[in-house]
Amino acid sequence: METDTFAVQVFPIAKPREWREFCESIETGERSGAHREMLERLGVTREHIFHQKAPAADVMVLVWEGVDQEQAAEGMGELIQKPQSEHERYLVSHVVRELHGIDPTAAPPPQIEKIATVETQRVAT
């Protein structure tokens, strides 16, 4: 099965300063080991986290590599419904709820539908 790079989720950022501190902690700080273990368990080879300032609110764009859409949706749903470590429980109870201002139990993650692929160079067949 082919894997793609795609945006897994776009979240509002309710507390930008605390959110940035959290991002630093998972990249190089005290939560980095636990976060990498979680990503490996979910089959993610690389995670990108972007901050986008928008007129209505700041948002985070989360991008995963190494998993296909179905795997990512299942992994995100499992993470929210059945966190398997202290780090995962922290993500659900604090990061998603407090830093993003979202109730993770309110609805399942939205499905991602690939509409098109536009190549900029000729692809060898």
HELIX and SHEET records of a PDB file:
HELIX    1   1 PRO A   16  GLU A   27  1                                  12    
HELIX    2   2 SER A   32  LEU A   42  1                                  11    
HELIX    3   3 GLN A   69  GLN A   81  1                                  13    
HELIX    4   4 GLU A   86  TYR A   90  1                                   5    
HELIX    5   5 LEU A   91  LEU A   99  3                                   9    
SHEET    1   A 3 ASP A   4  PRO A  12  0                                        
SHEET    2   A 3 VAL A  59  VAL A  67 -1                                        
SHEET    3   A 3 ARG A  46  GLN A  52 -1                                        
END                                                                             
